[in-house]
């Protein structure tokens, strides 16, 4: 390809495709072909093109056949992939929300998605061409699908149908959208939406597990009324929440935790009563695992000490499996030194001193006598350890006087920060859920976070940690 042909293809792509350029210049298809054949643009058209490119954030040097990004161009790029479900209509709102947050959005739609919304609608919102066909001669001339996959900072699939999730988990590339997701070297984020039964189906969950293990970030659906009339988990997360997760991910420094060792506890502990029964807490481990995934994605070396959960280990994370609080306590001490410790596990406060080695049989006239004793305090131990991590973060879940109890815990445990879980209004919204409501206590500062996905909370905490690291490093340098 000649230099002119290459720069002309770039101009067409940046101005929204051939139709958009024809409309801009007031010419027909043959005119563009003539420009390409002659390897020259008419002088009056150069001025129009230069002005349009400048508005898009580019400087055009026709004499040197070069395009340069303007210094003021700081927008991050999101490739928004909309697949075919009734929630596709929310893709338009999501595009707007992303643009409101300062992102440049380029749209891709599957054939099924076009049954719900039109490419023209999305193009009108983004101001750019929407890509739909894998084998489009004009699109391949303007921007090959490999280049399209690389020319982005984030691939966001929303909504992601069960079918599309299955495709990606098996490495299928039979359409433009799936091909882009396989060809990109940018991070991939997916927001599933489907019937609640489809969401719960083992096949879907296995496919999601596979994608998570490969580093794909999942913005879990929420519970509510679905288009099919059923109520349950499967409804697409709200566009504003999806946009917030993407913004937190893109605006944060991707490798802000590079070179740091982060120790995270997750899940419950099981304290045996006998080989069959145990004492535990209501914890799924979803928040702790989301934190581990986020820290690893931002470059940290992560050690995840987890109690019994059914979740897969996040990508690029070292997993230490434990059952009891004593085992978790020892595993944490063995994992030191660490730069940051995040104690998200719901550790049982007591263990059974007289745990039976055989199943306790129920006897009608005998009440079982269970003797309890305090478990080691993992958060306090890490906060007061000889090799104490410079930043220790705890969690507090309370049913009343949340902030007051969280402040007491912050002082008593001698940790640096506490994340206080709001569980009094809707207990089911935290335990076992994909959503969380919390406040961050940093000394005298209290930061109230909105009701959001646990992935979003993890990203918010990364932003706070990044700010702490910068302040901490600056303080160390000036001493």
N, C-alpha and C positions, 0 to 999 in steps of 0.2 A: 504494500500500500504506500502511495506517495505521501510526502509531507502534507501537501494540500488536502488530499483525501482524508488523511488521519485527522487534521485539525478541523476539517469540515464536518466529519462525523462527530467530533467532540462538541462542536458548536450546535449541531442539530440535537444532540442528546441533552445538552445543558439548557436549551431553549424549549424543550418539551416534545421533540419529535418533528417529523417532516410536515405534518399537517399544521402544527403550531408555527413553524418557520414560514411555510407558504402563506399563512394568514398574516403573519407579521410583515412580510415583505410585499404582500399583495400580488403574488405570482402563482402560477400553476405548477404541477409536478414536473413538467418538462423543463421549467426554468432551473430548478435545482440540479437536474441531470446535466443541463448545459454548463452550469457553473463548475460542476465536478469534471466534466469532459475538458473544459478549457483551463481548469486549475486556476480559476480567477473569479473574484467577486466584483460586481460593478461597484464603482466608488460610492454611489448614492446608497447602495445596500449595505456597504461596510459601516456607514455611520449609524444606520438603524440597528444593525446587529451589535455594534459596539455598545450602544446605549442600552439595549435589552440585556446584554451580558453583564454590563455594569450593575444593572438592577438586581441581577441574580448573584452578584458578588464576585464577578470575574472581570479582569482587564484583558483586552484583545489587542495584540500587536500584529496587524495584517502584513506589514513588511517582513517581519521575522517569522510569521506563521506560528505565533506562540500565544498560549493562554496562561494567565497568572491569577491565582486567587488574590483578591484584595486583602490588604492587611486587616481590614475590619471584619473579614469573614471568619467567624468563630463557631458557626453552627455545626453541631454534630449531626450525623446522618442516620436516619432510621429507615430500613427497608420494611415496610408494613405489608405483610402477607395476609390476605383475607381469604379464608376457605369457606366452603359452602354449608352454612347452617343458618337457621333463622336469626341467630345473633349477628350475622354479617352486617345487618343494618347499623349495629353499634360501631362498626369499623369506621364509619364516617365521623362519628362523634370522637372516636379515639384519635383519628388523624388530626382533627381540630385541636384536641387537648395536647397532643404532642407538639404541634406547631405553636400553640400558646406558650409552651415551655421553652421555645427557642430552637426547636429541632427542624431540620430539613427532612421532609417526609417524601419518600418515593413509594408508590403503590404497586403491588402485584396482586392479581386476583385469579383464583382458579375458575374453571368453567362453571362449577356448581355455584360459586359465590355470585356469578353474574345472573343467576336466577332470582337473586334477592335484591341486589343493587347493581347499578350500571357502572362501568368504568368511567363514563362521562361524569357521574356524580363525584367520584373520588378525585378525578383529574381536576374538576372545578375547585375542589377544596384545597388540594395540594399545589395547584398551579403547575403541575408537571404531568408528563405522559404516564399513563398507567399501563403496565406490562401484563399481558395475558397469555401469549402464545410462545411455546418453546421453539417451534419451527416457523418463525415469521421472518421472511427475507428482509423486510425493511428494518425490523428491530435488530436483527443480527448485523445488518450493515451499520446501524446507528450505535448499538451497544450489545456486544455478545453477552450471552447469559453468564459466562465466567466473569467477565468484567463487571457485570451488574452485581454479581455475588460478592465481588471484592470491594466495590466502591460504596462501602457502608461501614458504619461503626457498630450497628446492631441489626440483627434480623429479628423482627417481632412478628410472630404468627398469632393473630387474634381476629376472630375466634379460630381455635384449632379443633377440628372435628375428630371424632374417634377414628375415622378412616384415615385422616391425614397423619395422626399420631402413629397409627399402625404402619403406614408407609415408611415414615422416617425411622422407626425402630428397626425395620427390616431392610433399610437401605435402598428402598425403591426410588427411582427418579423417572417417572413417566409423565411428568408435566413440568412446566416452568417453575412453579412454586417449590416442589419437592427437589428438583435439580438444584435450585439456588441454595436451599438449606444444606444440601450435601456438598456443594462446591465452595461455599463461603468459608473464609478463615476468621470471620467476625463471630462474636458471641451470638448464640441463638436463645431466644426467650419465647415461651409459648403460653398462651392463655386459653385453656380448653373450655369448651361449652358443648353440652350434650344432654340427652335424657339421663335422669338420675340412675336408672338401671344400667345404662351403657357405661356411665362413669364408674359404678361399683363393680362392673364385670371384671373377673380376674384377668381376662385378656387385655383389657384396657389398662389395668393397674400394672400388669407385667410390662406392657409397652412403655408406660411412663417411667417405671423403675429403670428400664434399659436406657431411656433417654437421659434420665437424671445422672446415671452412672457415667454417661458420656459427656456430662457437663452442661446439658441443656437446662436452663432455668425454667421452672414451671410456676406460673401464677395460678394458683388453684382456683377452681370455680367456687361459687358461694351457694348457700342454701336459699331456696325461695321458689316461687311459682315459675315453672318452665312453660315453653310454648305448647308442649303436648298436654298440658293440664295437670301434670304431676308435680308434687312438691317434694323437694329434696336437693341434695348437692348436685350441681350440674349447670347452674345458671352462670353465664359469663360474669366475671368480676367487673365491677363498674369501670367504664373507660377512664374516669378520673383517677381511680386507684391503679389501673394498669399503667397509665401515663406517669404517675408518681414513681412507681417501681422502676420504670425505664429511665426516668430522669435521675433518680438516685443512683442508679447503676452507671449511667453515662457521665453524670456530672462529678461523681466521685473519681478520684485518681485510681485507675485500674490496678496499679501495683503499689498502692499506698501502704500495704502491709508486707511488701517484699523484704525478706531478710529477718522477719519477726517470727517468733515461735508463739503460737496461740494455743492455750490449753482450754478445752471446753468440756463441761459435763452435760449430759443429756439423759432424758428418760427418767423412769422411776427406779427405785431399788426394791428388791423382793426380800423380805425378812422371814425365813421359814418358821412356821408353827410346827409343821411336820412335813414329810415328803410331798404332801398333797396341797396343803394350805399355806398361805403366807400373808404378811402385812405389807401393804404397799400404798402408794399415792396415785391419784388420777393424772397420769402423765403419759402422753403418746410419744414424746421425744421430738415432735415436729419442730418446735422452736429451737431446741438445741442443735438439731441436724441442719436447720435452715441457717443458723449462725455459722456452723462449721463450713457449709457450702459457700456462704458469702465470703468468709475470711479466706478460704482457699482460692476463690475466684479473684480476690484482690492481692494475691501473691504470697500469703502467709504459709508457713509450715504449720499444719494444724494437727494436734493430737486430740482426738475425740474419745473421751471416756464415757461409755454409754451403758446404762442399765438395760434390762430386757425390753426391746422394742421390735416392731415388725418392719422398720424402715431400712432401706438400703444405705450403705455407707456412701456419703457424697464423694464425688471424684476428687482425687489428689489429697485425700485425708487419711491419716493413720488412725485406725479404729482399735480401741482397747475395750473388749467386752467384759462386763462385770455383772454380778447379780446383787450382792449385798452392799450396804453402806460402807462396811469395813473394807471390802474389796475396792470400792470406788475411792475411798480415802487413800488407801495404799497406792493405787494406780496413779492418783494425782501427784502424790509426793514423789513417786518414781519418775514422773514425767518432767519434774523440775530440773533445771531452771527453765523458765518461760518468760516471755516479755509481757504477755497479757493472759489473764485467767478469767474465763466467763463461766460462772457456775449457774447453769440453766436447769440442772437436774432437780427433780422433785424427790429429794432424799428422805427416806423414812426416818422419823425422829427417834424411834425406838426399835430395838431388836428383842427377840424372845430368848430369854436366858435359858429356859428349860425346854427348848425345842426338842420334839420327839424324833427319834430315828425311824420309827414306824408310824403309820397312819393312826391318829387318835380315833378310836371307835366311839361312836355316840352311844352313851348309856343313859337310859331314861331317868335314873335317880341320882346321877352324878354330874355336877357342874364342873367343866374343865377349869383348871387353875393355870393361868398363863402369867408368868412373871416377866415384866418388861424392864429394860434398862436403856439408858440413852446411848445412841449411836455417836460416833465421833462427828464433830462439827467441821465439815470439809471447808466451807467458806471461811470460817474463823481460822482454821489451820493454815490455809493458803495465805490469808491476810497477815498472819503473824509468824510465818515460816522464816527461817534464817535466810533462805534464798527466795524471799518474797518477790513475786512478779511486780514490776513497777506499777502496773494497772490491774486491779482486781475488781471484778464486776459481779454482783450477786443478783438474784431474783427474789421477789417476795410476792406471794399470792395470798390475799386476805379477803375475808368475807365482810369485814367491817373496819372502819377507821383506817382505810388503806394507807394514806399518806403518813398518818401518825405512826402506825406500826412500822412502815417502811423506814421512817427516820430513826426509830428506835433500833431497828435491825442494822442500819448503816453504822450507827455509833457503836453498837454492841459487837458486831463482827469485825469492826475496824477495816472494812473494805473501802474502796474509793467511790464506787457508784452502786446504786441499786435500781433495778428495773422493777417497778411495782405493777403487778398484774391486776387489772380491774375485773373481778369475777363476781362481784356481789349481785349485779343486775341480771346477767345471763351466764350462769356457770358453764353452760354448754358452748358458749362462744369462745372459750379459752381451752378447756380440757378436751383434747382429742380433736379440736377444730383446726381448720386451716387459717383462721383469723385470730387476731389478738388485739387487746386494748390495754395500753400500758402508759405509765409515766416514768421518765428517767430522772432520778435524783442524783445530782452532782454537787455534793456539799450543800450549800444553801439554795442552789438553783434547782427548780423543778420544771421539767419540760414535759408537757402533756402531749402525747402522740394520739392521732386519730385511730378509730377502729380500722384496721388494715390487715392485710395478709401477713403471715409470719415471715415470708421472704422480704416484704416491704419493711417490716420492723428491723430485720437483720441489716438491710441496707442503710436504714436510718442510723443504726448504731455504728456502722462502719464509718459514716460521715463524722460522727462525734469522736470516734477513736482516732480518725485521721487528724482532726483538729488537735486532739490531745497530743498525738505524736509530734506534730509540728511545734507545738508550744513547749513540750518536754525537751525535744532536741535543741530548740533555741536556747532554753534555759541552761541546758548542759554546756552548750558552746560558750555562753557568756560567763560561766563561772571560772 
